[in-house]
């Protein structure tokens, strides 16, 4: 089954599909320009393409007036509960991610940036970094993306991004991850942008999971 068929199986809205395709495309661009330690390229792409499958639970109720979307969102809560990260892991397993890939998926979250920076896994670093480069409307710089997270989650006490000191530390860790990656990549961070990933998005739409 290709990735678009999987997205449609879970009735994911187009913007969520595009987010995961963009993240995978950024990962693919890095992979194609990698000259560092050996990495599991297949796992990076599989995790990137499936990393936010549970994010229907995070989409605000008032984000759409579409009746099908509202119905699907309600069904998600009834079937899966309220924990989007646990749902990401669950759907990842259902769709065939290996335990190694589940470990990458579990560890790549932005709130784990300090651990990712210290990790020896470049698969985890690349997956985390590319996710943090993709804003709702496309690819942006890492600092811009995470400063935006501070604003978006400012009043949400459950989020580490609502704590200024912790958020700033996570941003510095993400910039450190960026340095680690580009030490072994024939690119500069600014070479990863909406134009440079276009061809990868189209190719990845037929990627078989």
Secondary structure, DSSP 4 states (H G I P E B T S, - for coil): -BHHHHHHHTT--HHHHHHHHHHHHHHHHHHHTB-SS---HHHHHHHHHHTTTTGGGTS-GGG---HHHHHHHHHHHHHH-S-HHHHHHHHHHHTT--HHHHHHHHH-SGGGHHHHHH-S-HHHHHHHHHHHHEETTEE--HHHHHHHHHHHTTT-TTSGGGSHHHHHHHHHHHHHHHHHHHTTBSS-GGG-SHHHHHHHHHHHTT-B-
